Amino acid sequence: MNTKYLYLNFDKIYEEKDFFNVLHVDINLKISEIKESNEVLYSIDSITCKKLNHYDPKLESYRDSIYLLNERLNNYNFNGKKEWKLFYLYKELIQTFEILYDDTSTTNYYRGQANDWPMKAGLLRNDIIDDLKKEFENIYEDMAYKYPDLIEYTCLNKKEYKAEDFKKRENNMAYLQHYGLRTTLIDITENPFIALLFLTSNSQVFNNATLDMYNINPKIHSEQNLFSRVKMISKNKRIIAQKGAFFNFEKLLIFQNEQNVNRDKINKIPLVR
């Protein structure tokens, strides 16, 4: 399988459940009918969880903690006010996640978006025409030719894939994405407040806003999943400042066995969404 085939057939190849153990958490709001200027805009009705797609003891513990949060939500009373604010609830959800996943060998990462769009990198989304996906490799190679001091072309269309090739290529992709080119990378951050900023970036569709929380072992998940850290080089200073990393969907090439994903090679990442 080459990169062009991956770009054009991504939806047939990739399934989130192959790479992530997902716990879905829903915040249920009641939107008020505003009649007076001093009325509250909303109230938090409850927090609910869906069943796990694969058993994970820590995610089960997080699920149990949601029931405790619901009790606190129902019993809360401060100065005669019984409503929690959304930001406070997000803080509680994040703190609960960080307490549960407090391990020196792992790092917690976050991603926020203003709607519940599927987790797809920019180049792989449905609004990108096939012609661009077909030509992306040539565009990347041409930019490396024009700007050799900034970009290095690394080809992945080989019989054998080397980890160092992915590292070289994804650092260039991170640079290109920073300047607006759609790539196969998805940004994540160690800073939950940066994720919350992206979550609120479009108030028109905030009713479906989504916060993802990942617990990642950088060594294991770099080799056995889609996770990639950003190399500490001068052109990626802004990404480093945001404590950023990526999911690199070109790594699907590593896990693809003929027409199917080789699940034996994958170590799943815990994800609360």
C-alpha positions, -999 to 999 in steps of 0.1 A, spaced: 0 0 0 13 35 -9 4 69 4 -19 77 -25 -40 46 -18 -41 54 19 -53 90 13 -80 78 -11 -92 48 9 -88 61 45 -124 55 56 -121 19 44 -88 13 62 -91 32 95 -114 23 124 -110 42 156 -117 12 178 -86 -5 164 -63 22 180 -83 36 209 -102 23 239 -130 49 240 -152 60 269 -179 84 258 -190 109 284 -220 132 276 -227 165 294 -265 170 293 -276 206 294 -309 223 298 -310 255 277 -331 282 293 -357 303 276 -343 337 284 -369 363 294 -349 385 317 -313 397 312 -302 383 345 -315 347 339 -289 319 335 -284 306 300 -282 269 309 -281 244 336 -262 211 338 -288 183 340 -265 153 343 -234 135 331 -238 102 314 -214 75 301 -217 50 273 -204 15 274 -167 9 267 -158 -5 233 -132 -27 250 -127 -35 287 -101 -12 304 -99 -12 342 -89 24 345 -115 36 321 -140 16 342 -128 35 373 -132 68 354 -168 57 346 -174 50 383 -161 85 391 -188 100 368 -215 86 391 -198 104 420 -197 136 400 -234 133 393 -241 131 431 -219 162 437 -237 179 409 -271 172 423 -261 181 459 -242 213 451 -254 245 468 -232 276 470 -248 309 482 -282 295 473 -271 286 437 -274 250 426 -259 253 391 -224 243 383 -208 262 354 -194 243 324 -159 254 329 -159 241 365 -173 208 353 -146 205 327 -120 212 354 -134 184 375 -134 160 345 -98 169 337 -86 166 373 -103 132 377 -86 120 345 -52 133 357 -55 118 391 -64 84 376 -37 85 350 -8 98 372 21 77 360 57 88 354 59 66 322 29 82 305 17 116 296 -18 130 293 -28 148 261 -59 167 251 -77 178 220 -107 202 218 -130 210 189 -162 230 186 -182 201 171 -183 163 172 -166 159 139 -148 125 134 -112 125 143 -97 129 108 -65 147 97 -71 176 73 -59 159 42 -82 129 49 -115 147 54 -144 143 31 -143 179 19 -109 174 2 -113 164 -34 -96 132 -46 -74 151 -71 -56 169 -42 -51 136 -24 -36 121 -56 -13 150 -60 -3 156 -24 30 136 -27 40 156 -57 31 189 -40 52 180 -9 81 169 -31 79 202 -51 79 223 -20 110 205 -7 127 212 -40 118 249 -38 126 254 -1 154 230 6 166 249 37 132 244 53 117 212 40 132 178 33 113 153 11 111 118 26 94 91 5 73 64 22 64 45 -9 87 16 -2 85 -21 4 98 -17 39 90 12 62 116 26 86 108 45 118 134 72 109 116 79 76 83 86 95 101 109 120 118 129 92 86 132 72 63 141 101 85 169 113 82 184 79 45 178 79 42 196 112 60 226 97 38 226 66 6 222 87 16 252 108 15 273 76 -19 261 64 -13 230 43 -36 201 51 -16 170 61 -21 136 77 -14 150 112 -38 158 140 -26 181 168 -29 172 205 -15 191 235 -3 184 270 -21 216 281 -58 211 287 -65 248 286 -52 251 251 -76 222 242 -105 241 259 -96 272 239 -101 252 206 -133 237 221 -148 272 224 -134 285 191 -167 285 173 -197 296 194 -222 289 166 -218 251 170 -207 249 206 -237 226 215 -217 197 201 -183 207 215 -160 178 222 -130 174 245 -107 143 241 -84 132 269 -57 106 260 -32 87 283 -2 80 262 31 61 268 54 80 244 78 52 238 52 24 234 26 44 215 52 59 191 60 24 180 27 6 184 1 33 176 -2 66 157 13 89 183 43 111 173 63 136 193 76 168 177 113 169 172 129 199 191 141 219 161 140 257 156 113 257 129 88 239 153 93 262 183 56 273 183 45 236 184 69 229 213 57 261 231 21 247 230 34 214 244 22 198 212 23 163 197 4 146 169 -14 115 157 2 107 124 -22 88 102 5 78 77 16 53 103 -13 32 92 11 20 65 30 2 93 0 -16 106 -16 -25 73 -15 -62 64 -26 -66 28 -62 -52 30 -66 -53 68 -52 -37 98 -28 -60 118 -43 -55 152 -16 -77 169 9 -48 163 -13 -22 180 -12 -11 217 -45 8 222 -46 43 237 -71 50 265 -94 79 254 -121 97 273 -144 118 250 
